[in-house]
């Protein structure tokens, strides 16, 4: 196996195993600009056991992508705005307000 192939496989393992690659609707209240320096797999294992009622062995076999998809399935309709949705609503509001002010002038 070439070095490039090993890097591609390692990248895929990191992406799916630790970071996750599921499309997740991230609410603004859950966003922060902070990154973590540590990954505690046991926290995700325990969360999977708690949320999905699965054994420790099953939880340990989940990739982060699978974990995120399961959370999306269990909690599909989260209330609130993502940052992009909020920004769109605010921009629309100010544009309408400006149009009203322009018409009144």
C-alpha positions, 0 to 999 in steps of 0.5 A: 500500500502506498503512502498516499493510500494510507493517508487517504484511509487514515483521513477517512477513519478520522473523519467518520470515526472521530469527527463525523460526516453526517449532515447535522442541523446545528442550532445557534445556541449550540454553536461556539467558535471553540475547538476541543483539544481532546476526544473522550470516546467514553463520553460518546459511548455512554451517551449512545448507551443512554440515548439508544439503549444499546450495550457498551459493546454496540456503542463502542462499535459506532462511528461518529457518523453513525452516532450523529445519524442516530441522534438525528433520527431520535431527535429530528425536530429541534426547535431554534435557528441555525446561525445561517437561518437567524442571519437570513431572518435578521437580514430580511427584517432590516431590508423590509424596515429599510424599504418602509423607511424609504417609502415614508421619505 
